[in-house]
Amino acid sequence: MNVIQELHQFEEGLRPIQPSFAHVWDGEKWVFDASANAMQKQQEVERLCANVDNAADNARTFLAGDPLKAMEYAQAAADAQAYQDAGYPKKEVPLSVAAWVIKGRTARQAAEQILGKAQQLTDNLLTLRTLRLKAKAQIRTHAAKGKMDLARSVSDEALVLIRELITSQSS
């Protein structure tokens, strides 16, 4: 008795399983196709980079909130900086700073807290940007050298670092 394993039915008959997406059927056997292989690698690189970008986008939203809230915070920080630069004049407290003068907080304390939060956000966003851009450059470099395992490893590591950044800010 003959046992046939790993054959697949196609319109023209049975064939062995396709070894990879980089192989094409020449009518008799699967043949390696360099252009299909290059296209597959390029698609993988773009997928890895997109994963890093998506994680960074989600982290950015977590860190800064929605875009309108981020604009509100940026305006409050600019107002607080101008208020600080003017020497904290008691009769000229910007509305965005005055809105944070609650629970016994002075206008000066409010401005300093706003500026502290703005600096923390700026630092986190710069860290995130650096992680994202460095990872994408390394992914492309490793892929160009044919080291796709290293490219995947860089992508995975970047995703972990982005998650750690978010976790450190939520505690």
MIVEXFI-310462 format. One record per residue: residue in three letters; x, y, z of N, C-alpha, C in turn. Coordinates in nm, 4 decimals. Layout:
<atoms>
+-----+----------+----------+----------+----------+----------+----------+----------+----------+----------+
!  aa !     n_xx !     n_yy !     n_zz !    ca_xx !    ca_yy !    ca_zz !     c_xx !     c_yy !     c_zz !
+-----+----------+----------+----------+----------+----------+----------+----------+----------+----------+
! ALA !        X !        Y !        Z !        X !        Y !        Z !        X !        Y !        Z !
...
+-----+----------+----------+----------+----------+----------+----------+----------+----------+----------+
</atoms>
This chain:
<atoms>
+-----+----------+----------+----------+----------+----------+----------+----------+----------+----------+
!  aa !     n_xx !     n_yy !     n_zz !    ca_xx !    ca_yy !    ca_zz !     c_xx !     c_yy !     c_zz !
+-----+----------+----------+----------+----------+----------+----------+----------+----------+----------+
! MET !   0.0839 !  -0.1175 !   0.0000 !   0.0000 !   0.0000 !   0.0000 !   0.0883 !   0.1236 !   0.0000 !
! ASN !   0.0574 !   0.2197 !  -0.0878 !   0.1285 !   0.3466 !  -0.0930 !   0.0468 !   0.4515 !  -0.0192 !
! VAL !   0.1151 !   0.5252 !   0.0684 !   0.0503 !   0.6340 !   0.1405 !   0.1058 !   0.7644 !   0.0854 !
! ILE !   0.0164 !   0.8495 !   0.0413 !   0.0581 !   0.9786 !  -0.0137 !   0.0238 !   1.0851 !   0.0901 !
! GLN !   0.1271 !   1.1520 !   0.1371 !   0.1063 !   1.2561 !   0.2363 !   0.1468 !   1.3918 !   0.1789 !
! GLU !   0.0898 !   1.4976 !   0.2387 !   0.1266 !   1.6350 !   0.2066 !   0.1055 !   1.6711 !   0.0596 !
! LEU !   0.0037 !   1.6121 !  -0.0021 !  -0.0321 !   1.6507 !  -0.1376 !  -0.1649 !   1.7253 !  -0.1306 !
! HIS !  -0.1788 !   1.8219 !  -0.2155 !  -0.2994 !   1.9032 !  -0.2182 !  -0.3623 !   1.8963 !  -0.3569 !
! GLN !  -0.4946 !   1.8956 !  -0.3573 !  -0.5689 !   1.8871 !  -0.4829 !  -0.5777 !   2.0260 !  -0.5462 !
! PHE !  -0.5362 !   2.0362 !  -0.6702 !  -0.5516 !   2.1567 !  -0.7505 !  -0.6322 !   2.1173 !  -0.8735 !
! GLU !  -0.6733 !   2.2141 !  -0.9524 !  -0.7542 !   2.1851 !  -1.0706 !  -0.6886 !   2.0821 !  -1.1611 !
! GLU !  -0.5572 !   2.0910 !  -1.1746 !  -0.4893 !   2.0014 !  -1.2658 !  -0.4360 !   1.8743 !  -1.1990 !
! GLY !  -0.4665 !   1.8549 !  -1.0715 !  -0.4246 !   1.7315 !  -1.0046 !  -0.3629 !   1.7571 !  -0.8684 !
! LEU !  -0.2915 !   1.6542 !  -0.8221 !  -0.2272 !   1.6627 !  -0.6905 !  -0.0901 !   1.7269 !  -0.7023 !
! ARG !  -0.0549 !   1.8020 !  -0.6005 !   0.0770 !   1.8658 !  -0.5921 !   0.1267 !   1.8597 !  -0.4489 !
! PRO !   0.2577 !   1.8588 !  -0.4327 !   0.3098 !   1.8714 !  -0.2960 !   0.2785 !   2.0128 !  -0.2438 !
! ILE !   0.2832 !   2.0262 !  -0.1145 !   0.2542 !   2.1561 !  -0.0530 !   0.3573 !   2.2598 !  -0.0985 !
! GLN !   0.3126 !   2.3815 !  -0.1149 !   0.4004 !   2.4905 !  -0.1566 !   0.5017 !   2.5166 !  -0.0440 !
! PRO !   0.6317 !   2.5089 !  -0.0703 !   0.7320 !   2.5249 !   0.0349 !   0.7272 !   2.6619 !   0.1035 !
! SER !   0.6990 !   2.7647 !   0.0260 !   0.6871 !   2.8994 !   0.0822 !   0.6156 !   2.9868 !  -0.0196 !
! PHE !   0.5793 !   3.1070 !   0.0216 !   0.5160 !   3.1993 !  -0.0713 !   0.6135 !   3.2450 !  -0.1795 !
! ALA !   0.7412 !   3.2178 !  -0.1592 !   0.8420 !   3.2567 !  -0.2567 !   0.8614 !   3.1492 !  -0.3643 !
! HIS !   0.7800 !   3.0464 !  -0.3629 !   0.7879 !   2.9402 !  -0.4629 !   0.6659 !   2.9474 !  -0.5551 !
! VAL !   0.6904 !   2.9230 !  -0.6841 !   0.5827 !   2.9200 !  -0.7834 !   0.5857 !   2.7837 !  -0.8544 !
! TRP !   0.4696 !   2.7418 !  -0.8996 !   0.4566 !   2.6140 !  -0.9693 !   0.4933 !   2.6327 !  -1.1157 !
! ASP !   0.5882 !   2.5558 !  -1.1646 !   0.6302 !   2.5697 !  -1.3042 !   0.5621 !   2.4675 !  -1.3961 !
! GLY !   0.4634 !   2.3976 !  -1.3439 !   0.3936 !   2.2951 !  -1.4215 !   0.4347 !   2.1553 !  -1.3804 !
! GLU !   0.5541 !   2.1438 !  -1.3206 !   0.6035 !   2.0134 !  -1.2760 !   0.6473 !   2.0127 !  -1.1306 !
! LYS !   0.6987 !   2.1260 !  -1.0854 !   0.7504 !   2.1326 !  -0.9473 !   0.7483 !   2.2771 !  -0.8988 !
! TRP !   0.7647 !   2.2916 !  -0.7659 !   0.7743 !   2.4251 !  -0.7066 !   0.9144 !   2.4787 !  -0.7291 !
! VAL !   0.9242 !   2.6019 !  -0.7765 !   1.0528 !   2.6643 !  -0.8069 !   1.0623 !   2.7958 !  -0.7276 !
! PHE !   1.1780 !   2.8170 !  -0.6698 !   1.2009 !   2.9402 !  -0.5941 !   1.1973 !   3.0604 !  -0.6890 !
! ASP !   1.1232 !   3.1652 !  -0.6497 !   1.1105 !   3.2870 !  -0.7302 !   1.1673 !   3.4032 !  -0.6490 !
! ALA !   1.2829 !   3.4541 !  -0.6909 !   1.3511 !   3.5602 !  -0.6157 !   1.2662 !   3.6860 !  -0.6033 !
! SER !   1.1916 !   3.7205 !  -0.7078 !   1.1104 !   3.8429 !  -0.6994 !   0.9944 !   3.8243 !  -0.6012 !
! ALA !   0.9351 !   3.7061 !  -0.5986 !   0.8290 !   3.6784 !  -0.5006 !   0.8864 !   3.6808 !  -0.3594 !
! ASN !   1.0074 !   3.6285 !  -0.3447 !   1.0743 !   3.6296 !  -0.2144 !   1.1015 !   3.7731 !  -0.1690 !
! ALA !   1.1508 !   3.8569 !  -0.2598 !   1.1792 !   3.9969 !  -0.2256 !   1.0501 !   4.0701 !  -0.1876 !
! MET !   0.9424 !   4.0419 !  -0.2615 !   0.8149 !   4.1063 !  -0.2314 !   0.7640 !   4.0618 !  -0.0938 !
! GLN !   0.7792 !   3.9341 !  -0.0656 !   0.7358 !   3.8808 !   0.0636 !   0.8150 !   3.9463 !   0.1772 !
! LYS !   0.9453 !   3.9599 !   0.1604 !   1.0281 !   4.0237 !   0.2637 !   0.9882 !   4.1698 !   0.2823 !
! GLN !   0.9631 !   4.2404 !   0.1727 !   0.9226 !   4.3813 !   0.1806 !   0.7897 !   4.3956 !   0.2547 !
! GLN !   0.6965 !   4.3050 !   0.2250 !   0.5672 !   4.3086 !   0.2940 !   0.5838 !   4.2814 !   0.4428 !
! GLU !   0.6730 !   4.1912 !   0.4762 !   0.7001 !   4.1609 !   0.6173 !   0.7624 !   4.2818 !   0.6876 !
! VAL !   0.8547 !   4.3490 !   0.6217 !   0.9169 !   4.4691 !   0.6787 !   0.8103 !   4.5761 !   0.7033 !
! GLU !   0.7248 !   4.5961 !   0.6051 !   0.6190 !   4.6973 !   0.6205 !   0.5220 !   4.6596 !   0.7326 !
! ARG !   0.4937 !   4.5311 !   0.7461 !   0.4057 !   4.4848 !   0.8538 !   0.4700 !   4.5086 !   0.9902 !
! LEU !   0.5984 !   4.4770 !   1.0016 !   0.6692 !   4.4982 !   1.1285 !   0.6732 !   4.6470 !   1.1650 !
! CYS !   0.7025 !   4.7309 !   1.0668 !   0.7059 !   4.8755 !   1.0913 !   0.5667 !   4.9286 !   1.1264 !
! ALA !   0.4648 !   4.8781 !   1.0593 !   0.3276 !   4.9206 !   1.0890 !   0.2873 !   4.8800 !   1.2300 !
! ASN !   0.3324 !   4.7629 !   1.2755 !   0.3031 !   4.7215 !   1.4130 !   0.3642 !   4.8182 !   1.5138 !
! VAL !   0.4868 !   4.8604 !   1.4880 !   0.5532 !   4.9564 !   1.5765 !   0.4787 !   5.0896 !   1.5726 !
! ASP !   0.4439 !   5.1362 !   1.4521 !   0.3693 !   5.2625 !   1.4386 !   0.2350 !   5.2561 !   1.5111 !
! ASN !   0.1633 !   5.1458 !   1.4951 !   0.0320 !   5.1325 !   1.5598 !   0.0440 !   5.1333 !   1.7113 !
! ALA !   0.1438 !   5.0627 !   1.7628 !   0.1647 !   5.0617 !   1.9079 !   0.1996 !   5.2020 !   1.9572 !
! ALA !   0.2815 !   5.2727 !   1.8809 !   0.3192 !   5.4097 !   1.9190 !   0.1979 !   5.5026 !   1.9119 !
! ASP !   0.1136 !   5.4861 !   1.8108 !  -0.0088 !   5.5670 !   1.8009 !  -0.0982 !   5.5456 !   1.9218 !
! ASN !  -0.1157 !   5.4202 !   1.9603 !  -0.1981 !   5.3894 !   2.0773 !  -0.1369 !   5.4462 !   2.2046 !
! ALA !  -0.0054 !   5.4362 !   2.2167 !   0.0631 !   5.4908 !   2.3345 !   0.0497 !   5.6424 !   2.3385 !
! ARG !   0.0629 !   5.7049 !   2.2235 !   0.0506 !   5.8508 !   2.2159 !  -0.0887 !   5.8958 !   2.2596 !
! THR !  -0.1888 !   5.8244 !   2.2147 !  -0.3260 !   5.8555 !   2.2544 !  -0.3430 !   5.8357 !   2.4046 !
! PHE !  -0.2845 !   5.7300 !   2.4577 !  -0.2917 !   5.7058 !   2.6017 !  -0.2231 !   5.8186 !   2.6789 !
! LEU !  -0.1066 !   5.8594 !   2.6321 !  -0.0281 !   5.9609 !   2.7031 !  -0.0882 !   6.1004 !   2.6917 !
! ALA !  -0.1348 !   6.1376 !   2.5733 !  -0.1791 !   6.2757 !   2.5492 !  -0.3304 !   6.2911 !   2.5437 !
! GLY !  -0.4015 !   6.1818 !   2.5361 !  -0.5465 !   6.1923 !   2.5224 !  -0.5833 !   6.2235 !   2.3783 !
! ASP !  -0.7084 !   6.2606 !   2.3608 !  -0.7520 !   6.2925 !   2.2251 !  -0.6858 !   6.4219 !   2.1778 !
! PRO !  -0.6826 !   6.4455 !   2.0474 !  -0.6120 !   6.5621 !   1.9933 !  -0.6616 !   6.6962 !   2.0484 !
! LEU !  -0.7901 !   6.7098 !   2.0737 !  -0.8401 !   6.8361 !   2.1274 !  -0.7933 !   6.8580 !   2.2710 !
! LYS !  -0.7890 !   6.7497 !   2.3480 !  -0.7373 !   6.7612 !   2.4847 !  -0.5881 !   6.7968 !   2.4822 !
! ALA !  -0.5159 !   6.7381 !   2.3899 !  -0.3733 !   6.7682 !   2.3769 !  -0.3535 !   6.9161 !   2.3422 !
! MET !  -0.4402 !   6.9696 !   2.2560 !  -0.4318 !   7.1135 !   2.2230 !  -0.4615 !   7.1978 !   2.3474 !
! GLU !  -0.5615 !   7.1571 !   2.4247 !  -0.5954 !   7.2279 !   2.5478 !  -0.4756 !   7.2296 !   2.6427 !
! TYR !  -0.4105 !   7.1142 !   2.6599 !  -0.2946 !   7.1055 !   2.7483 !  -0.1782 !   7.1900 !   2.6958 !
! ALA !  -0.1594 !   7.1892 !   2.5655 !  -0.0515 !   7.2693 !   2.5069 !  -0.0767 !   7.4177 !   2.5304 !
! GLN !  -0.2007 !   7.4603 !   2.5150 !  -0.2343 !   7.6006 !   2.5400 !  -0.2148 !   7.6351 !   2.6871 !
! ALA !  -0.2569 !   7.5474 !   2.7767 !  -0.2386 !   7.5707 !   2.9208 !  -0.0896 !   7.5805 !   2.9544 !
! ALA !  -0.0090 !   7.4947 !   2.8935 !   0.1359 !   7.4988 !   2.9182 !   0.1965 !   7.6281 !   2.8658 !
! ALA !   0.1543 !   7.6721 !   2.7478 !   0.2052 !   7.7989 !   2.6923 !   0.1641 !   7.9153 !   2.7817 !
! ASP !   0.0402 !   7.9147 !   2.8300 !  -0.0074 !   8.0212 !   2.9196 !   0.0683 !   8.0183 !   3.0515 !
! ALA !   0.0903 !   7.8986 !   3.1057 !   0.1631 !   7.8853 !   3.2323 !   0.3075 !   7.9322 !   3.2159 !
! GLN !   0.3673 !   7.9021 !   3.1010 !   0.5056 !   7.9462 !   3.0770 !   0.5124 !   8.0983 !   3.0683 !
! ALA !   0.4179 !   8.1579 !   2.9974 !   0.4137 !   8.3048 !   2.9869 !   0.3910 !   8.3671 !   3.1241 !
! TYR !   0.3044 !   8.3085 !   3.2038 !   0.2757 !   8.3563 !   3.3395 !   0.4012 !   8.3463 !   3.4257 !
! GLN !   0.4719 !   8.2353 !   3.4159 !   0.5971 !   8.2189 !   3.4909 !   0.7014 !   8.3195 !   3.4439 !
! ASP !   0.7151 !   8.3350 !   3.3115 !   0.8134 !   8.4292 !   3.2563 !   0.7857 !   8.5728 !   3.3002 !
! ALA !   0.6583 !   8.6046 !   3.3233 !   0.6201 !   8.7402 !   3.3667 !   0.6368 !   8.7590 !   3.5173 !
! GLY !   0.6796 !   8.6530 !   3.5867 !   0.7029 !   8.6657 !   3.7309 !   0.5803 !   8.6379 !   3.8159 !
! TYR !   0.4841 !   8.5651 !   3.7643 !   0.3621 !   8.5277 !   3.8357 !   0.2816 !   8.6483 !   3.8852 !
! PRO !   0.2463 !   8.7406 !   3.7972 !   0.1695 !   8.8581 !   3.8432 !   0.0308 !   8.8157 !   3.8936 !
! LYS !  -0.0038 !   8.8597 !   4.0152 !  -0.1282 !   8.8171 !   4.0799 !  -0.2531 !   8.8630 !   4.0067 !
! LYS !  -0.2458 !   8.9733 !   3.9377 !  -0.3648 !   9.0264 !   3.8708 !  -0.3746 !   8.9862 !   3.7249 !
! GLU !  -0.2814 !   8.9054 !   3.6772 !  -0.2825 !   8.8659 !   3.5365 !  -0.2690 !   8.7141 !   3.5209 !
! VAL !  -0.3493 !   8.6397 !   3.5951 !  -0.3455 !   8.4931 !   3.5892 !  -0.4253 !   8.4484 !   3.4657 !
! PRO !  -0.3605 !   8.3766 !   3.3732 !  -0.4326 !   8.3285 !   3.2543 !  -0.5474 !   8.2356 !   3.2948 !
! LEU !  -0.6534 !   8.2368 !   3.2172 !  -0.7699 !   8.1541 !   3.2484 !  -0.7354 !   8.0052 !   3.2584 !
! SER !  -0.6481 !   7.9589 !   3.1701 !  -0.6127 !   7.8164 !   3.1719 !  -0.5366 !   7.7791 !   3.2986 !
! VAL !  -0.4644 !   7.8752 !   3.3556 !  -0.3952 !   7.8520 !   3.4828 !  -0.4952 !   7.8675 !   3.5968 !
! ALA !  -0.5775 !   7.9704 !   3.5904 !  -0.6769 !   7.9952 !   3.6957 !  -0.7721 !   7.8764 !   3.7106 !
! ALA !  -0.7985 !   7.8055 !   3.6032 !  -0.8872 !   7.6899 !   3.6087 !  -0.8302 !   7.5792 !   3.6972 !
! TRP !  -0.7008 !   7.5788 !   3.7176 !  -0.6348 !   7.4768 !   3.7989 !  -0.6092 !   7.5271 !   3.9420 !
! VAL !  -0.6489 !   7.6472 !   3.9714 !  -0.6361 !   7.7032 !   4.1068 !  -0.7571 !   7.6543 !   4.1871 !
! ILE !  -0.7430 !   7.5319 !   4.2383 !  -0.8500 !   7.4692 !   4.3166 !  -0.7897 !   7.3982 !   4.4366 !
! LYS !  -0.8731 !   7.3667 !   4.5343 !  -0.8297 !   7.2913 !   4.6528 !  -0.7107 !   7.3560 !   4.7222 !
! GLY !  -0.7128 !   7.4883 !   4.7367 !  -0.6064 !   7.5584 !   4.8075 !  -0.4788 !   7.5788 !   4.7279 !
! ARG !  -0.4798 !   7.5454 !   4.6016 !  -0.3633 !   7.5611 !   4.5157 !  -0.3537 !   7.7070 !   4.4740 !
! THR !  -0.2348 !   7.7647 !   4.4802 !  -0.2151 !   7.9029 !   4.4346 !  -0.1970 !   7.9046 !   4.2842 !
! ALA !  -0.2060 !   8.0217 !   4.2252 !  -0.1844 !   8.0353 !   4.0810 !  -0.0424 !   7.9935 !   4.0443 !
! ARG !   0.0526 !   8.0268 !   4.1277 !   0.1915 !   7.9883 !   4.1013 !   0.2063 !   7.8360 !   4.1045 !
! GLN !   0.1480 !   7.7721 !   4.2048 !   0.1540 !   7.6261 !   4.2145 !   0.0844 !   7.5611 !   4.0944 !
! ALA !  -0.0298 !   7.6181 !   4.0561 !  -0.1011 !   7.5649 !   3.9404 !  -0.0140 !   7.5733 !   3.8155 !
! ALA !   0.0488 !   7.6891 !   3.7943 !   0.1352 !   7.7066 !   3.6767 !   0.2515 !   7.6086 !   3.6798 !
! GLU !   0.3121 !   7.5899 !   3.7960 !   0.4258 !   7.4981 !   3.8070 !   0.3826 !   7.3537 !   3.7839 !
! GLN !   0.2633 !   7.3164 !   3.8319 !   0.2143 !   7.1809 !   3.8073 !   0.1828 !   7.1597 !   3.6592 !
! ILE !   0.1241 !   7.2586 !   3.5988 !   0.0941 !   7.2500 !   3.4546 !   0.2234 !   7.2335 !   3.3757 !
! LEU !   0.3234 !   7.3128 !   3.4093 !   0.4522 !   7.3041 !   3.3387 !   0.5215 !   7.1700 !   3.3641 !
! GLY !   0.5097 !   7.1195 !   3.4862 !   0.5683 !   6.9890 !   3.5182 !   0.5036 !   6.8775 !   3.4374 !
! LYS !   0.3710 !   6.8799 !   3.4292 !   0.2993 !   6.7788 !   3.3508 !   0.3335 !   6.7914 !   3.2026 !
! ALA !   0.3432 !   6.9149 !   3.1547 !   0.3769 !   6.9365 !   3.0137 !   0.5167 !   6.8830 !   2.9835 !
! GLN !   0.6106 !   6.9044 !   3.0744 !   0.7471 !   6.8541 !   3.0541 !   0.7483 !   6.7018 !   3.0559 !
! GLN !   0.6723 !   6.6424 !   3.1474 !   0.6630 !   6.4965 !   3.1542 !   0.6049 !   6.4402 !   3.0243 !
! LEU !   0.5007 !   6.5036 !   2.9733 !   0.4406 !   6.4580 !   2.8472 !   0.5402 !   6.4721 !   2.7326 !
! THR !   0.6087 !   6.5852 !   2.7271 !   0.7090 !   6.6068 !   2.6213 !   0.8178 !   6.5000 !   2.6278 !
! ASP !   0.8657 !   6.4722 !   2.7488 !   0.9695 !   6.3697 !   2.7650 !   0.9192 !   6.2332 !   2.7189 !
! ASN !   0.7962 !   6.1976 !   2.7576 !   0.7400 !   6.0681 !   2.7179 !   0.7193 !   6.0591 !   2.5672 !
! LEU !   0.6724 !   6.1671 !   2.5076 !   0.6511 !   6.1656 !   2.3627 !   0.7837 !   6.1569 !   2.2874 !
! LEU !   0.8866 !   6.2223 !   2.3380 !   1.0186 !   6.2125 !   2.2740 !   1.0772 !   6.0727 !   2.2903 !
! THR !   1.0566 !   6.0124 !   2.4060 !   1.1014 !   5.8744 !   2.4270 !   1.0301 !   5.7822 !   2.3295 !
! LEU !   0.9007 !   5.7999 !   2.3174 !   0.8211 !   5.7189 !   2.2259 !   0.8666 !   5.7378 !   2.0817 !
! ARG !   0.8906 !   5.8619 !   2.0424 !   0.9362 !   5.8911 !   1.9052 !   1.0702 !   5.8236 !   1.8787 !
! THR !   1.1608 !   5.8334 !   1.9747 !   1.2928 !   5.7733 !   1.9596 !   1.2819 !   5.6220 !   1.9462 !
! LEU !   1.2012 !   5.5597 !   2.0326 !   1.1805 !   5.4141 !   2.0238 !   1.1269 !   5.3743 !   1.8870 !
! ARG !   1.0252 !   5.4461 !   1.8418 !   0.9578 !   5.4138 !   1.7161 !   1.0529 !   5.4274 !   1.5966 !
! LEU !   1.1178 !   5.5418 !   1.5866 !   1.2041 !   5.5653 !   1.4700 !   1.3274 !   5.4751 !   1.4703 !
! LYS !   1.3849 !   5.4531 !   1.5874 !   1.5025 !   5.3657 !   1.5974 !   1.4650 !   5.2225 !   1.5583 !
! ALA !   1.3516 !   5.1756 !   1.6087 !   1.3086 !   5.0386 !   1.5769 !   1.2856 !   5.0218 !   1.4271 !
! LYS !   1.2157 !   5.1178 !   1.3657 !   1.1885 !   5.1056 !   1.2224 !   1.3172 !   5.1076 !   1.1401 !
! ALA !   1.4120 !   5.1905 !   1.1788 !   1.5405 !   5.1944 !   1.1069 !   1.6143 !   5.0618 !   1.1218 !
! GLN !   1.6142 !   5.0058 !   1.2428 !   1.6816 !   4.8780 !   1.2654 !   1.6120 !   4.7638 !   1.1920 !
! ILE !   1.4797 !   4.7658 !   1.1896 !   1.4052 !   4.6625 !   1.1166 !   1.4464 !   4.6645 !   0.9695 !
! ARG !   1.4486 !   4.7825 !   0.9112 !   1.4842 !   4.7941 !   0.7689 !   1.6299 !   4.7541 !   0.7435 !
! THR !   1.7193 !   4.7916 !   0.8347 !   1.8613 !   4.7574 !   0.8193 !   1.8807 !   4.6064 !   0.8239 !
! HIS !   1.8207 !   4.5418 !   0.9242 !   1.8347 !   4.3961 !   0.9351 !   1.7729 !   4.3250 !   0.8149 !
! ALA !   1.6579 !   4.3736 !   0.7706 !   1.5924 !   4.3112 !   0.6545 !   1.6784 !   4.3261 !   0.5294 !
! ALA !   1.7386 !   4.4416 !   0.5131 !   1.8236 !   4.4643 !   0.3955 !   1.9430 !   4.3697 !   0.3943 !
! LYS !   1.9857 !   4.3274 !   0.5124 !   2.0975 !   4.2336 !   0.5230 !   2.0495 !   4.0884 !   0.5225 !
! GLY !   1.9179 !   4.0692 !   0.5025 !   1.8631 !   3.9342 !   0.4990 !   1.8453 !   3.8710 !   0.6355 !
! LYS !   1.8474 !   3.9511 !   0.7399 !   1.8363 !   3.8996 !   0.8772 !   1.6956 !   3.9265 !   0.9306 !
! MET !   1.5980 !   3.8560 !   0.8750 !   1.4583 !   3.8792 !   0.9112 !   1.4289 !   3.8398 !   1.0556 !
! ASP !   1.4995 !   3.7406 !   1.1086 !   1.4778 !   3.7049 !   1.2494 !   1.5164 !   3.8213 !   1.3405 !
! LEU !   1.6251 !   3.8883 !   1.3082 !   1.6654 !   4.0057 !   1.3872 !   1.5656 !   4.1201 !   1.3702 !
! ALA !   1.5146 !   4.1372 !   1.2492 !   1.4144 !   4.2417 !   1.2250 !   1.2899 !   4.2158 !   1.3093 !
! ARG !   1.2451 !   4.0903 !   1.3129 !   1.1276 !   4.0553 !   1.3952 !   1.1565 !   4.0763 !   1.5428 !
! SER !   1.2772 !   4.0425 !   1.5835 !   1.3170 !   4.0595 !   1.7237 !   1.3160 !   4.2072 !   1.7640 !
! VAL !   1.3651 !   4.2928 !   1.6763 !   1.3641 !   4.4370 !   1.7031 !   1.2206 !   4.4869 !   1.7161 !
! SER !   1.1331 !   4.4413 !   1.6290 !   0.9932 !   4.4812 !   1.6356 !   0.9306 !   4.4369 !   1.7676 !
! ASP !   0.9533 !   4.3127 !   1.8048 !   0.8982 !   4.2604 !   1.9305 !   0.9506 !   4.3389 !   2.0507 !
! GLU !   1.0796 !   4.3672 !   2.0494 !   1.1410 !   4.4418 !   2.1600 !   1.0833 !   4.5842 !   2.1682 !
! ALA !   1.0630 !   4.6470 !   2.0546 !   1.0058 !   4.7820 !   2.0540 !   0.8646 !   4.7806 !   2.1116 !
! LEU !   0.7860 !   4.6796 !   2.0773 !   0.6502 !   4.6692 !   2.1308 !   0.6519 !   4.6536 !   2.2823 !
! VAL !   0.7462 !   4.5767 !   2.3330 !   0.7600 !   4.5597 !   2.4783 !   0.7973 !   4.6927 !   2.5432 !
! LEU !   0.8932 !   4.7641 !   2.4854 !   0.9368 !   4.8920 !   2.5423 !   0.8238 !   4.9959 !   2.5401 !
! ILE !   0.7446 !   4.9949 !   2.4358 !   0.6315 !   5.0881 !   2.4281 !   0.5291 !   5.0536 !   2.5358 !
! ARG !   0.5015 !   4.9245 !   2.5545 !   0.4088 !   4.8824 !   2.6612 !   0.4628 !   4.9226 !   2.7974 !
! GLU !   0.5928 !   4.9076 !   2.8177 !   0.6540 !   4.9458 !   2.9461 !   0.6412 !   5.0960 !   2.9703 !
! LEU !   0.6549 !   5.1758 !   2.8672 !   0.6396 !   5.3207 !   2.8804 !   0.4983 !   5.3538 !   2.9261 !
! ILE !   0.3999 !   5.2900 !   2.8657 !   0.2601 !   5.3138 !   2.9038 !   0.2368 !   5.2689 !   3.0487 !
! THR !   0.2880 !   5.1503 !   3.0817 !   0.2689 !   5.0967 !   3.2159 !   0.3321 !   5.1873 !   3.3215 !
! SER !   0.4481 !   5.2418 !   3.2900 !   0.5152 !   5.3291 !   3.3873 !   0.4366 !   5.4580 !   3.4101 !
! GLN !   0.3572 !   5.5005 !   3.3135 !   0.2791 !   5.6230 !   3.3266 !   0.1420 !   5.5993 !   3.3878 !
! SER !   0.0978 !   5.4740 !   3.3896 !  -0.0354 !   5.4477 !   3.4454 !  -0.0301 !   5.4125 !   3.5924 !
! SER !   0.0905 !   5.4011 !   3.6470 !   0.0995 !   5.3685 !   3.7896 !   0.1328 !   5.4883 !   3.8739 !
+-----+----------+----------+----------+----------+----------+----------+----------+----------+----------+
</atoms>
